[in-house]
């Protein structure tokens, strides 16, 4: 009798001990296979260009590219990949941002020991999993929205623009951004100008507000 192929999972979290713990737990489970690990959102996207898993388990708070934005990118370019957000954030705002960009599940880390495998199984079956912490009414609303939605609209910003937008929101100067990304100050200035034009904004505080409102920072 032919066995079903293992369900392939990619882990993304900037805490290496957490990744190692998850990897060990998942490796002990029949028919689940961890095929890669990433410490930030950009590394995750690079891995996905070479290795397409069935599911990505990722955190919201990661450097370089946050989990919310990474989710948006994955659902745009790899729409069949399932996404389970595994996070410490209990805020309704984070939850709504994650579901809005296409996450298939939202699980709090504090409940992972009891709910992780249930979340994986539900998502694997094509269902939406939402941590019991959130009210049943709110969860039902988002499940209904998810079921009726197609592929998320493409984001107007490039990956480089998203990196710069995140760093601007963190209060970094043009020179600091240039040093972090190994590009020239002039290139940073050009990207900032393009961001202002694309988003119809005029001042840096407006960029910061936009970044916070749309989950880039």
C-alpha positions as CSV (number, residue, x, y, z in Angstrom):
1,X,0.0,0.0,0.0
2,X,1.4,3.4,-1.1
3,X,2.0,5.8,1.8
4,X,1.0,9.5,1.5
5,X,4.0,11.8,1.1
6,X,5.0,13.8,4.2
7,X,3.4,17.2,4.8
8,X,6.3,19.6,4.2
9,X,6.7,22.5,6.6
10,X,9.0,25.5,6.6
11,X,9.7,27.3,9.9
12,X,10.4,31.1,10.2
13,X,11.2,32.7,13.5
14,X,14.1,34.9,14.7
15,X,14.4,32.9,17.9
16,X,16.6,29.9,17.0
17,X,15.8,28.0,20.2
18,X,12.1,28.2,19.4
19,X,12.7,27.0,15.8
20,X,14.8,24.1,17.1
21,X,12.1,23.1,19.6
22,X,9.4,23.2,16.9
23,X,11.6,21.2,14.5
24,X,12.3,18.5,17.1
25,X,8.6,18.2,18.0
26,X,7.5,18.1,14.3
27,X,10.2,15.6,13.4
28,X,8.8,13.2,15.9
29,X,5.4,13.3,14.3
30,X,4.6,10.8,11.5
31,X,3.9,12.3,8.1
32,X,5.3,15.8,9.0
33,X,8.6,17.0,7.6
34,X,10.5,20.2,8.3
35,X,12.1,21.2,5.0
36,X,13.8,24.5,6.0
37,X,14.3,27.3,8.5
38,X,14.5,31.0,8.3
39,X,15.4,33.7,10.8
40,X,13.7,36.6,9.1
41,X,11.1,37.4,6.4
42,X,13.6,38.1,3.6
43,X,15.5,34.8,4.2
44,X,12.1,33.0,4.2
45,X,11.3,34.4,0.7
46,X,14.7,33.4,-0.6
47,X,14.1,29.8,0.6
48,X,10.7,29.7,-1.0
49,X,12.2,30.4,-4.4
50,X,14.1,27.1,-4.1
51,X,11.9,25.1,-1.8
52,X,8.1,25.2,-1.9
53,X,6.6,23.6,1.2
54,X,3.0,22.7,1.9
55,X,2.9,25.1,5.0
56,X,4.9,27.9,6.5
57,X,4.8,28.4,10.2
58,X,6.0,31.9,11.0
59,X,6.1,34.6,13.6
60,X,4.9,38.2,13.2
61,X,7.9,40.0,14.8
62,X,10.8,39.2,12.6
63,X,13.7,41.4,11.4
64,X,14.0,42.8,7.8
65,X,10.6,41.7,6.7
66,X,7.8,41.2,9.3
67,X,5.5,38.1,9.3
68,X,2.5,40.1,8.1
69,X,4.3,41.3,5.0
70,X,5.9,38.0,4.4
71,X,2.4,36.4,4.5
72,X,1.2,38.9,1.9
73,X,4.2,38.1,-0.4
74,X,3.7,34.3,0.0
75,X,0.0,34.5,-0.8
76,X,0.7,36.6,-3.8
77,X,3.4,34.5,-5.4
78,X,2.8,31.0,-3.8
79,X,-1.0,31.1,-3.2
80,X,-1.2,27.3,-2.5
81,X,1.2,27.4,0.4
82,X,-0.7,27.4,3.7
83,X,0.4,29.8,6.4
84,X,0.1,29.4,10.2
85,X,1.0,32.5,12.2
86,X,2.5,31.4,15.5
87,X,3.0,34.4,17.7
88,X,2.9,35.9,21.2
89,X,0.8,38.8,20.0
90,X,-2.7,38.7,21.5
91,X,-3.7,42.1,20.1
92,X,-6.8,42.2,17.9
93,X,-5.0,44.5,15.5
94,X,-2.2,42.0,14.8
95,X,-4.8,39.2,14.4
96,X,-6.8,41.2,11.9
97,X,-3.8,42.2,9.9
98,X,-2.6,38.6,9.6
99,X,-6.0,37.3,8.5
100,X,-6.5,40.3,6.1
101,X,-3.3,39.4,4.2
102,X,-4.3,35.7,3.8
103,X,-3.1,33.7,6.9
104,X,-4.8,30.3,7.2
105,X,-4.3,30.2,10.9
106,X,-3.4,32.3,13.9
107,X,-2.1,30.5,17.0
108,X,-0.7,32.0,20.2
109,X,2.7,30.6,21.3
110,X,1.3,30.2,24.8
111,X,-1.1,27.6,23.5
112,X,1.2,25.9,21.0
113,X,1.8,22.9,23.3
114,X,-1.9,22.0,23.2
115,X,-3.1,23.4,19.9
116,X,-0.2,23.2,17.4
117,X,-1.1,19.8,15.9
118,X,-4.8,20.6,15.8
119,X,-4.0,23.8,13.9
120,X,-1.8,22.0,11.4
121,X,-4.4,19.3,10.8
122,X,-7.3,21.8,10.4
123,X,-5.3,23.9,7.9
124,X,-4.1,20.8,6.1
125,X,-7.8,19.9,5.6
126,X,-8.5,23.3,4.0
127,X,-10.0,24.9,7.1
128,X,-9.1,28.0,9.0
129,X,-7.7,27.8,12.5
130,X,-8.0,30.6,15.0
131,X,-6.6,30.5,18.5
132,X,-9.4,29.9,21.1
133,X,-8.2,33.1,22.8
134,X,-10.2,35.1,20.3
135,X,-14.0,35.2,20.6
136,X,-16.0,32.7,18.6
137,X,-17.9,35.5,17.0
138,X,-14.8,37.3,15.7
139,X,-13.3,34.0,14.5
140,X,-16.4,33.1,12.6
141,X,-16.5,36.5,10.9
142,X,-12.9,36.0,9.7
143,X,-13.4,32.4,8.6
144,X,-16.3,33.6,6.4
145,X,-14.2,36.3,4.9
146,X,-11.3,34.0,4.2
147,X,-13.6,31.4,2.5
148,X,-15.0,34.0,0.1
149,X,-11.7,35.6,-0.8
150,X,-9.4,34.9,-3.7
151,X,-5.7,35.8,-4.0
152,X,-4.8,39.0,-2.2
153,X,-4.3,42.1,-4.4
154,X,-0.6,42.6,-5.2
155,X,1.2,45.0,-3.0
156,X,2.3,48.2,-4.9
157,X,5.7,48.3,-3.1
158,X,8.8,46.4,-4.0
159,X,10.7,44.3,-1.4
160,X,13.4,46.9,-1.2
161,X,10.8,49.7,-0.6
162,X,9.3,47.6,2.1
163,X,12.6,47.1,3.8
164,X,13.3,50.9,3.7
165,X,9.7,51.7,4.8
166,X,10.2,49.4,7.9
167,X,13.5,51.0,8.7
168,X,12.1,54.6,8.3
169,X,9.3,53.6,10.7
170,X,12.0,52.4,13.2
171,X,13.5,55.9,13.1
172,X,16.6,55.1,11.1
173,X,18.3,57.9,9.2
174,X,19.1,57.6,5.5
175,X,22.8,56.9,6.3
176,X,21.9,54.3,8.8
177,X,19.5,52.6,6.3
178,X,22.2,52.8,3.6
179,X,24.7,51.1,6.0
180,X,22.3,48.4,7.0
181,X,21.3,47.5,3.5
182,X,24.7,48.1,1.9
183,X,23.5,50.6,-0.6
184,X,24.3,54.3,-1.2
185,X,22.6,57.2,0.7
186,X,21.5,58.5,-2.7
187,X,19.7,55.1,-3.4
188,X,17.9,55.3,-0.1
189,X,16.8,58.9,-0.9
190,X,15.5,57.7,-4.3
191,X,13.6,54.9,-2.7
192,X,12.1,57.2,-0.2
193,X,11.0,59.6,-2.9
194,X,9.4,56.7,-4.8
195,X,7.6,55.7,-1.7
196,X,6.2,59.2,-1.1
197,X,5.1,59.3,-4.8
198,X,3.5,55.8,-4.8
199,X,1.6,56.4,-1.5
200,X,0.7,60.0,-2.2
201,X,2.5,61.1,1.0
202,X,4.4,64.3,1.7
203,X,6.3,64.0,5.0
204,X,8.3,61.3,6.9
205,X,5.7,61.2,9.7
206,X,3.1,60.2,7.1
207,X,5.4,57.3,6.0
208,X,5.7,56.2,9.6
209,X,1.9,56.3,10.1
210,X,1.4,54.4,6.9
211,X,3.9,51.7,7.9
212,X,2.3,51.2,11.3
213,X,-1.3,51.2,9.9
214,X,-0.5,48.6,7.2
215,X,1.7,46.3,9.2
216,X,5.1,47.1,7.9
217,X,6.6,48.1,11.2
